[in-house]
Amino acid sequence: MQAGDPAVKVDLAYSRGPNGGDVGQRVHASGRQPQGAPVAHVGPAPAPPKGRAFPWGVALVFLVLCGILGLSQHQAMQKLLEDQGVSPPLAPGGSKDHGEQPATLPSRAEGREREQKKKPQKRPQDLPLYPAPHTVSGLKEPPAALPQAAQKWGADLPRLDDPAEGRSTVEKGQACLLFAAERLRLTAELGSTLPLEAERKQMMEAVANALTAGGSSVLVGTSFVLFGATGVSSSGRPSDGAGVFTIRRVLGFGPSSIYVAATDLSSRTWAVRMHAFKIKTKEGERRAVDFWESHRREEGMTARACGDDGLSSGRDRRGLLIPLYKGKMEGLPWESRCGNYVVMQETSVLKELAGSLEGLEPRAFKLTNNSSSAKAYTARRLLVQTLYLQKEGVSHNNLGWHSIFVDHWGSPYLGGMEAAVAFGEPLPKTAELDPKFVEPQLLQEFKNFKAGGSPARAHEKSDLWSLGVLLYEVFTGQPFQDLVPGHFNVDECTKNLAAVEMRLAKTPPTWQNLVVRLLEINRKNRISAADISTQFKSLL
């Protein structure tokens, strides 16, 4: 049949229909004719004769439907790959053999990753060892009101390593603190120190048994090998001789750790922190996961307390006790059970320390001719260290002499941050609070929490009470609990008694005023850290 045949013309006119292509398409699809339309065939449509025009409309609809289905399937597969974290495969020709390919749009996962890389990093590269607070399980960002309170701070806090600081006062104060720490060390070596609690003896024996594979329960004199050391607040690596350590004496304790002095093969002395926790306690059975959650929280809060200074500067400028390196003790599994304790393989190496001030009687500040210099130096150091924590929104919750370590120069460093959390966050149930120093209200809330009540949340003024207790003992040389003998029912009269004792001890008036305002029993009336930075600048 030729193109000019009348039948072909009729069929073409019919395919368009009287009102356009839509009618014609319906006719072909249904096999029926619209009313009034010319009928070319009656009954079933005969097979098109050879040479008849191809129905392009039907083919076009079919191709469009296939394209829509294919696109939907591709998008579904793309989303599935993104959700599973799998990169989509390269299109044909996307390998090196096919040369350079056109750029493709990044997936949503890749876009989020690129956005994260664009954000400025506030921490040094060593931060992954000490995770940021928001990466620690169970921690949230501080309440929105806290940044507003931080805007009320006065001038920047001073650096504790500032060389412009008066050397005479610093040197005399350091000498007195070093004397006190050495006095504790000597009494410990002579066996006349304060008696060790049974739990601490058991912890020491457990660590010794783990290091010697059950061969000895005596910790002092035991050796171990450190491997896999990585820097925390030090950019370098331990020296070749810093791999084998011999424990010389015990420096102090934490709720789940022991601090020891150890020498390496080059006879250099380091402080080493070993971790061990008690399995069965009064509150129930503790698991390794509980320890790691607490340990990572402590690391996160320590990193946060350093602020923008970073870990190494946080140690020197802010006076925080931060390890130089972290590593593992050779021959130990990840967790070793020894009796009722679990000893961890992970350990930390710190700068040389003379010891902690736990067991130090406040009267030690009266033992040298430089007593006034020692008091001024120690008080200022404690004040600045606490204010740095406050400015970063970190609540220590366990400030006390046991959390302060003195290095071989006599400089005190603040550690013991096992119970530290952000302002407004609940204290961990495994926290161990010292009733001699902790704020009475926080202590009662924590007792209620352990008894099944609501969580005890850190308050931004809780540490300021503890700071007041420490400063009182520094200037008076007397234990604070002597003001309330037999119990700790602190009331409004307590601060008045403290003021009298401080006047009798000839405490400088400015320090008297600050301590009295810190020992305010009502949180609302207690001075804030921001107000201290503006109203007591002369003490900083």
C-alpha positions as CSV (number, residue, x, y, z in Angstrom):
1,M,0.0,0.0,0.0
2,Q,1.4,3.4,-1.0
3,A,1.6,6.5,1.2
4,G,-1.0,8.3,-0.8
5,D,-3.6,5.5,-0.5
6,P,-7.0,6.8,0.8
7,A,-7.1,4.1,3.5
8,V,-3.8,5.4,4.9
9,K,-5.3,8.9,5.1
10,V,-8.4,7.7,6.8
11,D,-6.4,5.8,9.4
12,L,-4.1,8.8,10.1
13,A,-7.2,11.1,10.4
14,Y,-8.8,8.6,12.7
15,S,-5.7,8.2,14.9
16,R,-5.8,11.9,15.5
17,G,-9.5,11.9,16.2
18,P,-12.0,14.8,15.8
19,N,-10.6,16.6,19.0
20,G,-6.9,15.8,18.7
21,G,-4.6,13.0,19.5
22,D,-6.1,12.1,22.9
23,V,-9.3,10.7,21.3
24,G,-7.5,8.8,18.8
25,Q,-5.3,7.2,21.4
26,R,-8.4,6.1,23.4
27,V,-9.9,4.5,20.3
28,H,-6.8,2.4,19.6
29,A,-6.4,1.5,23.3
30,S,-10.1,0.3,23.7
31,G,-10.9,-0.9,20.3
32,R,-14.1,1.2,20.3
33,Q,-15.1,4.3,18.2
34,P,-16.4,7.5,19.7
35,Q,-20.0,8.3,18.9
36,G,-20.2,10.1,15.6
37,A,-16.7,9.1,14.5
38,P,-16.3,7.5,11.0
39,V,-16.0,3.8,11.2
40,A,-13.2,2.3,9.2
41,H,-13.6,-1.2,10.4
42,V,-16.4,-3.2,12.1
43,G,-15.7,-5.9,14.7
44,P,-12.2,-6.9,15.7
45,A,-9.5,-4.8,14.1
46,P,-7.8,-6.7,11.3
47,A,-4.1,-7.1,11.3
48,P,-2.5,-4.0,9.8
49,P,-1.5,-4.6,6.3
50,K,2.2,-4.6,5.4
51,G,3.6,-1.2,5.3
52,R,1.1,0.4,7.7
53,A,2.4,3.3,9.9
54,F,3.8,2.2,13.4
55,P,1.7,3.4,16.4
56,W,4.3,5.8,17.8
57,G,2.0,7.1,20.5
58,V,1.7,3.7,22.3
59,A,5.5,3.2,22.0
60,L,6.1,6.6,23.6
61,V,3.8,5.9,26.5
62,F,5.5,2.6,27.1
63,L,9.0,4.1,27.1
64,V,7.9,6.8,29.5
65,L,6.5,4.3,31.9
66,C,9.7,2.2,31.7
67,G,11.8,5.2,32.4
68,I,9.8,6.2,35.4
69,L,10.0,2.7,36.9
70,G,13.8,2.5,36.2
71,L,14.4,5.9,37.9
72,S,12.3,4.9,40.9
73,Q,14.3,1.7,41.3
74,H,17.6,3.5,41.0
75,Q,16.6,6.1,43.6
76,A,15.5,3.3,46.0
77,M,18.8,1.5,45.5
78,Q,20.8,4.7,46.0
79,K,19.0,5.4,49.3
80,L,19.6,1.8,50.5
81,L,23.3,2.1,49.8
82,E,23.6,5.4,51.6
83,D,21.7,4.0,54.7
84,Q,24.2,1.1,54.8
85,G,27.2,3.4,54.4
86,V,28.2,1.8,51.1
87,S,29.5,4.0,48.3
88,P,27.6,3.6,45.0
89,P,29.5,1.6,42.3
90,L,31.3,3.5,39.5
91,A,29.5,3.7,36.3
92,P,31.1,2.0,33.3
93,G,34.2,3.8,32.4
94,G,34.8,5.1,35.9
95,S,38.1,3.3,36.4
96,K,41.6,4.4,35.5
97,D,41.4,2.5,32.3
98,H,38.6,4.7,30.9
99,G,40.2,8.0,31.7
100,E,38.7,10.9,33.6
101,Q,34.9,10.9,34.1
102,P,32.5,13.7,34.7
103,A,31.9,14.8,38.3
104,T,28.9,13.3,40.0
105,L,26.7,14.8,42.6
106,P,27.7,13.6,46.2
107,S,25.4,11.5,48.2
108,R,23.8,12.8,51.4
109,A,26.3,10.8,53.5
110,E,29.2,12.3,51.5
111,G,27.7,15.8,51.9
112,R,27.5,15.4,55.7
113,E,31.1,14.2,55.8
114,R,32.3,17.1,53.8
115,E,30.4,19.6,56.0
116,Q,32.1,18.0,59.1
117,K,35.5,18.4,57.5
118,K,34.8,22.1,56.8
119,K,34.1,22.9,60.5
120,P,37.1,24.3,62.3
121,Q,38.7,21.9,64.8
122,K,39.0,23.4,68.3
123,R,41.1,20.5,69.6
124,P,44.6,19.3,68.7
125,Q,45.1,16.0,66.9
126,D,45.6,14.2,70.1
127,L,41.9,14.7,71.0
128,P,40.7,11.3,69.9
129,L,42.5,9.8,72.9
130,Y,40.4,12.1,75.0
131,P,37.0,12.3,73.3
132,A,35.0,15.5,73.2
133,P,32.1,15.6,75.7
134,H,29.3,15.2,73.1
135,T,30.8,11.9,72.0
136,V,30.7,10.3,75.4
137,S,27.7,8.0,76.0
138,G,25.0,9.6,78.1
139,L,26.3,13.2,78.0
140,K,24.5,16.1,76.4
141,E,25.3,19.7,75.7
142,P,25.0,22.1,78.6
143,P,21.8,24.0,79.1
144,A,21.3,27.0,76.8
145,A,21.5,29.4,79.8
146,L,25.1,28.6,80.5
147,P,26.7,30.4,77.5
148,Q,24.7,33.5,78.5
149,A,26.1,33.3,82.0
150,A,29.6,32.9,80.6
151,Q,29.3,36.3,78.9
152,K,29.3,38.0,82.3
153,W,32.9,37.0,83.0
154,G,35.5,39.6,83.5
155,A,38.9,39.6,81.9
156,D,40.6,36.4,80.8
157,L,41.8,34.2,83.5
158,P,45.6,34.3,84.1
159,R,47.9,31.6,82.9
160,L,49.4,29.5,85.7
161,D,52.7,29.2,83.7
162,D,53.0,33.0,83.3
163,P,56.7,33.9,83.7
164,A,55.7,37.4,84.8
165,E,54.3,36.1,88.0
166,G,56.2,37.1,91.2
167,R,59.0,34.5,91.4
168,S,59.7,35.0,95.1
169,T,56.2,34.1,96.2
170,V,55.9,31.3,93.8
171,E,59.2,29.7,94.7
172,K,58.5,30.0,98.5
173,G,55.0,28.5,98.0
174,Q,56.3,25.7,95.8
175,A,59.0,24.9,98.3
176,C,56.5,24.6,101.1
177,L,54.2,22.3,99.1
178,L,57.1,20.2,98.0
179,F,58.2,19.9,101.6
180,A,54.6,18.7,102.5
181,A,54.5,16.2,99.7
182,E,58.0,14.9,100.5
183,R,57.0,14.6,104.2
184,L,54.1,12.4,103.2
185,R,56.4,10.3,101.0
186,L,58.9,9.8,103.8
187,T,56.3,8.8,106.3
188,A,54.9,6.4,103.8
189,E,58.3,4.8,103.3
190,L,58.8,4.5,107.1
191,G,55.4,2.9,107.4
192,S,54.0,5.6,109.7
193,T,51.5,7.1,107.2
194,L,47.8,7.0,107.7
195,P,46.6,3.3,107.7
196,L,45.5,2.1,104.3
197,E,41.8,1.2,104.0
198,A,41.2,-2.5,103.3
199,E,39.8,-1.8,99.9
200,R,43.0,0.0,98.8
201,K,45.2,-2.8,100.1
202,Q,43.1,-5.2,98.1
203,M,43.4,-3.0,95.0
204,M,47.2,-2.9,95.3
205,E,47.3,-6.7,95.7
206,A,45.1,-7.2,92.7
207,V,47.3,-5.1,90.5
208,A,50.4,-6.8,91.7
209,N,48.9,-10.2,91.1
210,A,47.9,-9.2,87.6
211,L,51.4,-7.9,86.7
212,T,53.2,-11.0,88.1
213,A,50.6,-13.6,86.9
214,G,49.8,-14.4,90.5
215,G,53.4,-14.6,91.5
216,S,53.3,-11.8,94.1
217,S,50.9,-9.6,95.9
218,V,53.4,-6.8,96.7
219,L,53.1,-3.9,94.3
220,V,56.3,-1.9,95.1
221,G,59.3,-3.5,93.3
222,T,57.2,-5.0,90.6
223,S,58.2,-4.3,87.0
224,F,56.1,-4.2,83.8
225,V,56.6,-3.4,80.1
226,L,54.6,-0.6,78.4
227,F,53.8,-1.0,74.7
228,G,51.7,0.8,72.1
229,A,52.3,4.2,73.7
230,T,50.6,7.2,72.0
231,G,50.9,10.8,72.9
232,V,48.1,12.6,74.8
233,S,49.5,15.9,76.0
234,S,53.0,15.3,74.5
235,S,53.7,15.6,70.7
236,G,56.6,13.1,70.8
237,R,56.9,9.4,71.9
238,P,58.5,7.9,75.0
239,S,62.2,7.4,74.9
240,D,63.7,4.0,74.2
241,G,64.3,3.5,77.9
242,A,60.7,4.3,78.8
243,G,59.3,0.9,77.9
244,V,60.3,-1.0,81.1
245,F,59.1,0.4,84.4
246,T,59.8,-0.6,88.0
247,I,57.3,0.6,90.6
248,R,59.1,2.4,93.5
249,R,56.2,3.7,95.6
250,V,52.5,4.6,95.7
251,L,51.6,8.2,95.2
252,G,47.8,8.2,95.6
253,F,44.5,6.6,94.8
254,G,41.4,7.3,92.8
255,P,38.0,5.6,93.0
256,S,39.3,3.0,90.4
257,S,43.0,3.8,90.0
258,I,46.4,3.8,91.6
259,Y,49.1,6.4,91.0
260,V,52.6,5.1,91.4
261,A,56.1,6.4,90.9
262,A,58.1,4.2,88.6
263,T,61.6,4.4,87.0
264,D,62.5,3.3,83.5
265,L,65.8,1.7,82.3
266,S,67.4,5.2,82.1
267,S,66.6,5.7,85.8
268,R,64.2,8.5,85.0
269,T,61.1,8.7,87.2
270,W,57.6,8.9,86.0
271,A,54.1,8.9,87.5
272,V,52.0,6.0,86.2
273,R,48.2,5.6,86.7
274,M,46.9,2.1,86.7
275,H,43.2,1.2,86.6
276,A,41.4,-1.3,88.7
277,F,37.8,-1.4,89.9
278,K,35.9,-3.4,92.5
279,I,33.4,-5.9,91.1
280,K,31.0,-6.3,94.1
281,T,30.1,-3.2,96.0
282,K,27.4,-2.1,98.4
283,E,25.4,-0.7,95.4
284,G,25.6,-4.0,93.4
285,E,27.9,-5.6,90.9
286,R,30.0,-3.5,88.6
287,R,30.8,-4.4,85.1
288,A,33.7,-3.5,82.8
289,V,31.3,-1.5,80.6
290,D,30.5,0.7,83.6
291,F,34.2,1.4,84.2
292,W,34.8,2.3,80.5
293,E,31.8,4.6,80.4
294,S,33.0,6.4,83.5
295,H,36.6,6.5,82.2
296,R,35.6,8.0,78.9
297,R,33.4,10.5,80.6
298,E,36.3,11.6,82.7
299,E,38.5,12.0,79.6
300,G,35.8,13.9,77.9
301,M,35.4,16.3,80.8
302,T,39.2,16.7,81.0
303,A,39.3,17.7,77.4
304,R,36.5,20.1,77.8
305,A,38.1,21.7,80.8
306,C,41.1,22.5,78.6
307,G,39.0,24.7,76.4
308,D,40.6,26.0,73.3
309,D,44.1,25.7,74.9
310,G,44.3,22.0,74.0
311,L,45.5,19.2,76.3
312,S,49.2,20.1,76.6
313,S,48.5,23.8,77.3
314,G,45.6,22.8,79.6
315,R,48.2,21.0,81.8
316,D,50.6,23.9,82.0
317,R,48.4,26.9,81.7
318,R,45.4,25.7,83.7
319,G,47.1,23.3,86.1
320,L,45.2,20.2,85.2
321,L,46.7,16.7,85.7
322,I,46.8,15.3,82.2
323,P,48.8,12.2,81.0
324,L,51.8,12.6,78.7
325,Y,51.1,9.2,77.1
326,K,48.7,6.3,77.1
327,G,49.6,2.7,76.5
328,K,49.1,-0.9,77.5
329,M,50.8,-3.2,80.0
330,E,52.4,-6.2,78.3
331,G,51.3,-9.7,79.3
332,L,47.9,-8.6,80.5
333,P,44.6,-9.2,78.7
334,W,42.3,-6.3,78.2
335,E,40.6,-7.1,81.5
336,S,42.2,-9.3,84.3
337,R,40.0,-10.5,87.1
338,C,42.0,-10.8,90.4
339,G,39.8,-11.7,93.4
340,N,37.1,-9.0,93.7
341,Y,38.9,-6.6,91.3
342,V,39.3,-6.3,87.6
343,V,42.7,-4.8,86.5
344,M,42.7,-3.0,83.1
345,Q,45.4,-3.3,80.6
346,E,45.3,0.3,79.7
347,T,47.5,2.7,81.7
348,S,48.7,6.3,81.6
349,V,52.1,7.9,82.0
350,L,52.4,11.3,83.6
351,K,55.1,13.7,84.5
352,E,57.0,13.0,87.7
353,L,55.0,13.7,90.8
354,A,56.0,14.0,94.5
355,G,52.6,12.7,95.6
356,S,49.1,13.7,96.3
357,L,48.1,15.9,99.2
358,E,45.6,13.3,100.5
359,G,46.4,12.7,104.2
360,L,48.1,16.2,104.4
361,E,46.9,17.9,107.5
362,P,46.2,21.6,107.0
363,R,48.7,22.2,109.8
364,A,51.4,21.5,107.3
365,F,51.1,25.1,106.1
366,K,52.5,26.1,109.5
367,L,55.6,23.9,109.3
368,T,58.0,26.3,107.5
369,N,59.1,29.9,107.7
370,N,57.4,30.5,104.3
371,S,53.9,29.8,105.6
372,S,52.4,33.0,104.3
373,S,53.9,32.6,100.9
374,A,52.8,29.0,100.7
375,K,49.2,30.0,101.7
376,A,49.0,32.7,99.1
377,Y,50.5,30.6,96.3
378,T,48.3,27.6,97.1
379,A,45.1,29.6,97.5
380,R,45.6,31.5,94.2
381,R,46.4,28.2,92.4
382,L,43.3,26.5,93.7
383,L,41.1,29.5,92.8
384,V,42.3,29.8,89.2
385,Q,42.1,26.1,88.6
386,T,38.5,26.0,89.8
387,L,37.5,29.1,87.8
388,Y,38.8,27.5,84.6
389,L,36.5,24.5,85.2
390,Q,33.6,26.9,85.9
391,K,34.2,28.9,82.7
392,E,34.1,25.7,80.6
393,G,30.9,24.5,82.3
394,V,32.6,21.5,84.0
395,S,31.6,20.5,87.6
396,H,34.4,18.5,89.3
397,N,32.1,17.3,92.2
398,N,34.9,15.9,94.3
399,L,37.4,18.7,95.0
400,G,39.6,17.8,97.9
401,W,43.2,17.3,98.9
402,H,43.0,13.8,97.5
403,S,42.5,15.3,94.0
404,I,45.6,17.5,94.1
405,F,49.0,16.2,93.1
406,V,52.3,18.0,93.6
407,D,55.1,17.7,91.1
408,H,58.8,17.7,91.9
409,W,58.9,21.5,91.6
410,G,56.2,21.9,94.2
411,S,53.4,23.0,91.7
412,P,50.0,21.5,92.5
413,Y,47.9,20.0,89.7
414,L,44.2,19.2,89.8
415,G,43.1,15.7,89.0
416,G,40.6,13.2,90.3
417,M,37.9,14.0,87.8
418,E,36.2,10.6,87.9
419,A,32.9,12.2,89.0
420,A,33.1,15.3,86.7
421,V,30.2,16.1,84.5
422,A,28.8,19.1,82.7
423,F,26.6,21.6,84.5
424,G,23.1,20.3,84.8
425,E,24.0,16.7,84.0
426,P,23.4,13.8,86.5
427,L,26.3,12.5,88.5
428,P,27.3,8.9,87.7
429,K,26.0,6.4,90.3
430,T,29.6,5.1,90.7
431,A,30.9,8.5,91.9
432,E,32.6,8.5,95.3
433,L,32.1,11.9,97.0
434,D,34.1,13.0,100.1
435,P,31.7,14.4,102.7
436,K,34.4,16.5,104.2
437,F,34.5,18.7,101.1
438,V,31.5,18.2,98.9
439,E,28.6,20.6,99.0
440,P,26.0,19.4,101.6
441,Q,23.0,19.8,99.3
442,L,24.7,17.9,96.5
443,L,25.8,15.2,99.0
444,Q,22.2,14.7,100.2
445,E,20.8,14.7,96.6
446,F,23.4,12.0,95.7
447,K,22.5,9.9,98.7
448,N,18.8,10.1,97.7
449,F,19.8,9.1,94.2
450,K,21.7,6.0,95.3
451,A,18.7,5.1,97.5
452,G,16.4,5.0,94.4
453,G,15.5,8.7,94.1
454,S,15.9,11.2,91.3
455,P,19.4,11.7,89.8
456,A,21.6,14.2,91.5
457,R,22.5,16.9,89.0
458,A,25.6,19.0,89.1
459,H,25.0,22.6,90.0
460,E,27.3,25.4,88.8
461,K,27.9,26.5,92.4
462,S,28.6,23.1,94.0
463,D,32.3,23.2,93.4
464,L,32.5,26.8,94.8
465,W,31.5,25.4,98.2
466,S,34.3,22.8,98.0
467,L,36.7,25.6,97.0
468,G,35.7,27.6,100.1
469,V,36.4,24.6,102.4
470,L,39.9,24.1,100.9
471,L,40.7,27.8,101.1
472,Y,39.5,27.9,104.8
473,E,41.9,25.0,105.6
474,V,44.8,26.7,103.8
475,F,44.5,30.0,105.7
476,T,43.5,28.7,109.1
477,G,45.6,25.5,109.2
478,Q,42.6,23.7,110.7
479,P,40.2,21.0,109.3
480,F,36.9,22.5,108.3
481,Q,34.9,19.6,109.9
482,D,36.2,20.9,113.3
483,L,33.6,23.7,113.0
484,V,30.9,21.0,113.1
485,P,32.3,18.2,115.2
486,G,30.7,14.8,115.1
487,H,28.4,15.5,112.1
488,F,28.1,17.7,109.0
489,N,24.9,19.6,109.7
490,V,26.2,22.8,108.2
491,D,24.0,25.9,108.6
492,E,24.2,29.7,108.5
493,C,26.2,29.8,111.7
494,T,29.0,27.8,110.0
495,K,30.2,30.6,107.8
496,N,30.2,33.0,110.8
497,L,32.4,30.6,112.8
498,A,34.7,30.3,109.8
499,A,35.0,34.1,109.6
500,V,36.0,34.3,113.2
501,E,38.7,31.6,112.8
502,M,40.0,33.3,109.7
503,R,40.4,36.6,111.5
504,L,42.2,34.9,114.3
505,A,44.6,33.3,111.7
506,K,45.3,36.8,110.3
507,T,43.9,35.9,106.9
508,P,44.1,38.8,104.4
509,P,40.7,40.6,104.4
510,T,40.1,40.1,100.7
511,W,40.5,36.3,101.1
512,Q,38.3,36.4,104.2
513,N,35.5,38.1,102.3
514,L,35.8,35.6,99.4
515,V,35.8,32.5,101.6
516,V,32.7,33.6,103.6
517,R,30.8,34.2,100.4
518,L,31.9,30.8,99.1
519,L,30.6,29.1,102.3
520,E,27.1,30.5,101.9
521,I,24.8,27.5,102.5
522,N,22.1,28.8,100.2
523,R,23.1,28.3,96.5
524,K,21.2,31.4,95.4
525,N,23.1,33.6,97.7
526,R,26.5,32.0,97.1
527,I,28.8,34.1,94.9
528,S,29.2,32.8,91.3
529,A,32.4,32.2,89.4
530,A,31.7,35.0,87.0
531,D,31.3,37.4,89.9
532,I,34.5,36.2,91.4
533,S,36.3,37.1,88.2
534,T,35.0,40.7,88.3
535,Q,34.8,41.4,92.1
536,F,38.0,39.7,93.2
537,K,40.4,40.5,90.3
538,S,43.2,41.3,92.7
539,L,43.3,37.7,93.9
540,L,43.8,36.3,90.4
